[in-house]
Amino acid sequence: MAHEPGGINSAKGQSDAAFDLVHTHIYREGDNLVFQQVVAGTAGSSTPKSTGKFAGSDVYSYVWPTSLGSDAVGFEAKSGILALALTSHPDFDDTPQLDENNDGKKDNDGGLWHSHWVVLTKEASCGPSGLKVRDIPEGMKPKMPATWPGVPLYIDSPGYGLNVGKDTVTIQVPLAAVGFPDNFKYDGVTAGLKVNADLHDPLLCVSSVWDVASGDLSLPGTWNAKEKP
């Protein structure tokens, strides 16, 4: 597809074409920041198989790690790497305020692609990636965004507009939601995550990294605000 100038171009690799990144970008469109990833195959065509249970289940994701502070969207400050993610996970629903499939139920939509802010931190027990979605220890009550789904993780379910079609995924993030940042750096990742079978810290590991736009997670992409609306 014809994409906006700038961003991070990536060579085609050996991963599943649905997660083989060729272009990653964040650009402004009106009062929104558009988080975009272009892949070599059909975007969103691969989703996890349902296991019928939460423990041990899989999450597939398109992720934009950023240099934004975790407090930019309402988490406790200096909590880890703030990333926007587009995810699918048919075995659980973590968007309790939303009814994505419009069937009158808000607890059966996890398999549909949807957006999350997450805070990533290092975790050696998570394997080669060394990353997890940060846990909330029992008894702790850190600051969370208003649309936090109530799970013991640094995760937000903002319900942003999104598009998944042909070779491209996008999420439309209101500039106001991230405090009209002057600039920040970003990267692109496609990855699988897995819920711990024992349901304890770490609850959600980055289990497989399929592609990294920069190749080394160096966050080479830069978004600079030319003007504030």
C-alpha positions in Angstrom: 0.0 0.0 0.0 1.0 3.6 -0.3 1.9 4.7 3.2 2.8 8.0 4.8 6.4 9.2 4.4 8.7 8.5 7.3 8.5 5.7 9.8 10.6 2.5 9.9 11.0 0.3 6.8 11.9 -3.3 7.4 13.0 -6.1 5.1 10.8 -9.1 4.6 11.7 -11.9 6.9 10.9 -15.6 7.6 8.1 -15.1 10.1 4.4 -15.7 9.4 3.6 -13.1 6.7 0.7 -11.8 8.7 3.3 -10.7 11.3 6.2 -9.9 9.0 6.7 -6.2 9.4 7.7 -4.1 6.3 6.7 -0.6 7.6 5.9 0.9 11.0 4.8 4.4 11.5 3.1 6.9 13.8 1.7 10.0 12.1 -0.9 12.7 12.7 -4.3 12.7 11.1 -6.4 15.6 12.4 -6.6 15.4 16.2 -5.4 11.7 16.2 -2.1 9.9 16.2 -2.4 7.0 13.8 -0.3 4.0 14.9 0.3 2.0 11.7 2.0 -1.3 10.8 2.2 -2.8 7.3 3.0 -6.5 6.9 4.1 -8.7 4.1 0.9 -10.8 4.2 -2.7 -10.3 5.2 -2.9 -8.3 8.4 -4.9 -9.8 11.2 -5.4 -13.1 9.4 -3.7 -15.2 12.1 -5.4 -15.4 15.5 -4.8 -17.8 18.5 -6.7 -21.1 18.7 -9.0 -21.3 21.6 -8.0 -23.6 24.4 -11.3 -23.2 26.3 -9.5 -21.8 29.4 -7.7 -18.7 30.6 -4.6 -20.4 32.1 -2.1 -21.1 29.5 -3.9 -19.3 26.7 -2.3 -17.3 23.9 -2.4 -13.7 22.8 -1.3 -12.5 19.4 -0.3 -8.9 19.1 0.9 -6.0 16.9 2.8 -3.7 19.3 4.3 -0.2 19.2 6.8 0.3 22.1 7.4 4.0 22.8 9.5 6.3 24.8 6.5 8.0 26.3 6.3 7.9 30.1 3.9 5.4 31.6 2.1 8.3 33.2 1.2 9.8 29.8 -1.9 7.6 29.7 -2.6 7.3 33.4 -0.4 4.6 34.8 2.0 5.1 37.7 5.0 7.1 36.6 8.3 5.4 35.7 6.6 1.9 35.7 8.3 0.5 32.5 8.1 0.7 28.7 4.7 2.1 27.6 3.5 0.3 24.5 0.3 0.4 22.4 -0.9 -3.0 21.3 -3.5 -4.5 19.0 -4.4 -7.9 20.4 -6.5 -11.0 19.8 -7.1 -13.7 22.5 -10.3 -15.8 22.2 -10.1 -17.4 25.7 -10.7 -14.3 27.7 -12.2 -10.8 27.4 -10.4 -7.8 29.0 -12.5 -5.0 27.6 -15.4 -5.1 30.1 -16.6 -1.6 29.1 -17.0 -2.5 25.5 -19.3 -4.7 23.3 -17.1 -5.1 20.2 -19.4 -7.6 18.4 -22.6 -5.7 19.3 -24.4 -8.8 20.7 -25.4 -7.2 23.9 -22.7 -9.0 25.9 -19.4 -7.4 27.1 -17.5 -10.6 28.1 -17.2 -12.6 24.9 -15.2 -10.3 22.5 -11.6 -11.1 23.3 -11.0 -12.9 19.9 -11.7 -9.7 18.0 -8.8 -7.4 17.4 -8.8 -4.6 20.0 -6.4 -2.0 21.5 -4.5 -1.9 24.8 -2.0 0.3 26.5 0.4 -2.0 28.4 3.5 -1.4 30.5 6.3 -3.9 29.7 9.1 -4.7 32.2 12.0 -7.2 32.2 11.4 -10.7 33.5 14.1 -13.4 33.1 11.6 -16.2 33.6 9.7 -15.2 30.5 12.3 -16.8 28.2 14.2 -15.3 25.3 12.2 -12.1 25.1 12.9 -11.4 28.8 9.7 -9.3 28.9 6.3 -9.4 30.6 3.3 -7.1 31.0 4.0 -5.7 34.5 2.1 -7.4 37.3 0.2 -5.7 40.1 1.2 -7.5 43.3 -1.6 -8.6 45.7 -2.4 -5.7 48.1 -0.8 -3.0 45.9 -2.9 -0.3 44.4 -0.8 1.6 41.9 -2.3 4.4 39.8 -4.2 3.0 36.8 -6.0 4.6 33.9 -9.8 5.2 34.1 -10.4 2.3 31.6 -8.2 -0.2 33.4 -10.1 -3.5 33.2 -9.5 -4.5 36.8 -7.0 -7.3 36.1 -3.8 -7.5 38.1 -1.7 -6.1 35.2 -0.6 -2.7 34.0 -3.0 -2.8 31.1 -5.6 -0.3 29.8 -8.6 -1.0 27.5 -9.2 2.4 25.9 -11.5 1.3 23.1 -9.7 3.3 20.4 -10.9 3.2 16.8 -8.9 0.7 14.7 -8.7 -0.8 11.2 -7.5 -4.2 10.2 -7.5 -4.8 6.5 -5.4 -6.1 3.6 -1.7 -5.6 4.7 -2.2 -2.9 7.3 -3.3 -2.4 10.9 -4.0 1.0 12.4 -5.1 2.4 15.8 -6.4 5.9 16.0 -5.3 7.5 19.3 -6.6 11.0 20.3 -3.8 13.4 20.8 -5.5 14.5 24.0 -5.3 10.9 25.3 -1.5 11.1 25.4 -1.2 14.8 26.5 -0.3 16.3 23.2 3.4 15.2 23.3 6.0 17.3 21.6 8.0 14.3 20.5 8.7 10.6 21.3 10.4 7.6 19.9 8.9 4.3 18.8 9.4 0.9 17.3 7.3 -1.9 15.9 7.0 -5.5 17.2 4.8 -8.5 16.4 4.7 -11.0 19.2 2.9 -13.8 21.0 2.1 -13.6 24.7 1.1 -16.4 27.0 -0.9 -16.5 30.2 1.0 -18.3 32.9 -0.5 -21.8 33.4 -0.1 -21.3 37.2 -1.8 -17.8 37.1 0.9 -16.1 39.1 3.7 -13.5 38.7 4.6 -13.3 35.8 1.0 -13.6 34.7 1.5 -12.6 31.1 4.8 -13.2 29.4 6.0 -12.1 25.9 6.5 -15.7 24.8 7.5 -15.3 21.2 8.9 -12.3 19.3 8.1 -12.8 15.6 9.5 -9.5 14.2 11.0 -6.2 15.3 10.8 -3.3 12.9 14.3 -1.9 13.9 15.8 -5.4 14.4 17.1 -4.5 17.8 14.3 -2.6 19.6 16.3 0.6 19.4 13.2 2.8 18.9 14.5 4.6 15.8 11.1 6.0 14.8 10.5 9.6 15.9 7.2 11.5 16.1 7.6 15.3 16.4 4.7 17.7 16.8 5.0 20.5 14.3 2.1 22.2 16.0 -0.5 21.6 18.7 -4.2 21.8 17.7 
